[in-house]
């Protein structure tokens, strides 16, 4: 099975392309993402504010993406008030972030800020 398999379904009026993307996660329930996206799309947003909000949005997306890495496992954490069911990252995590040149560099910088030693590739 191909990762991205295109199929055409014809209706009476048009062809509809369907793309199989089982390995894609859509993050649409982050209220802060919607707020920051709204600020970015507002035509009244100035250049300085746009850059600030774009950096904030990329940091949120990078945090969410890094939390979905398969090496993240649930773990009971001892706290001063009791046990907390949390998450823990593996120490020997061998991640590499790959940026698509120009369009992905802003997200790359957010990931590098959160994981300073991460390996980097470019396409």
Residue pairs with C-beta under 8 A, 6 or more apart in sequence:
1 20
2 20
3 20
3 21
3 23
4 19
4 20
4 21
5 19
5 20
6 17
6 18
6 19
7 17
7 18
7 20
8 15
8 16
8 17
8 18
9 15
9 16
9 18
10 16
25 68
27 33
27 61
27 64
30 60
30 64
32 60
33 57
33 60
33 61
36 53
36 56
36 57
36 60
37 57
39 45
39 49
39 50
39 53
40 50
40 53
40 54
40 57
45 53
54 106
55 106
55 110
58 106
58 107
58 109
58 110
59 110
59 113
59 114
61 107
61 110
62 107
62 110
62 111
62 113
62 114
63 114
65 111
66 111
66 114
66 115
67 87
69 89
69 93
69 95
71 89
71 90
71 93
72 87
72 88
72 89
72 90
73 87
73 88
73 90
74 85
74 86
74 87
74 88
75 85
75 86
75 87
75 88
76 83
76 84
76 85
76 86
77 83
77 84
77 85
77 86
77 88
78 84
95 115
95 118
95 119
96 118
96 119
96 120
96 121
97 108
97 111
97 112
97 115
97 118
97 119
97 120
97 121
98 120
98 121
98 122
98 123
99 105
99 107
99 108
99 120
99 121
99 122
99 123
100 122
100 123
101 122
101 123
108 120
111 118
112 118
112 120
